[in-house]
Every structure is written in C-alpha cells, then in structure tokens.
C-alpha cells in the first residue's frame, strides 16, 4: 500500500482526488504546519496493511517469485570467486 504525507491545505483543495486515491488503497498522513495530525486511508478490513507475515507465508511468496537468471548467474560467479573462510571461532 502506498503511503503519502500531504498538508491540510492540499486535502482541502483536492478532497475528491485524495478520497479517490484513499479508496484505491493510498494511505495519507495529514499535516498542519509540518506536524502530523491525522491519517486517512481505505475503509474496511480488506485493505488493511499487514505488518507481520508468518514464516510460511514469507517462504511461499519467495518460492512463487521469479528469479532473474542474470542475477542468479552473477551470484554464482561471485560465490565461485570467494575465498573460503574458516570458522572464526575454530581455534587451531
């Protein structure tokens, strides 16, 4: 969800546009003289932003996300060039 900070004057002058964008999912922080005083966002629970994601959900998101093949090749090349480092806690 997009988040934006706007002054009270912009809300007053463009209330219809701000409300359309809020309905579409944008969350606004309204300021007065640069001080945040209110938040405006979509109504209802369907558009609520999730702050925490459980491990299984995160893994499924990563598993379903495509990997850029060039990036994967670059990572493999970098790993091949790395010198192995020993365990810093392993003392001879």
Secondary structure, DSSP 8 states (H G I E B T S, - for coil): --EEEEEHHHHHHTHHHHHHHHHTT-EEEEEETTEEEEEE---SGGG-------HHHHHHHHHHS---HHHHHHHHHHHHHS-----TT---
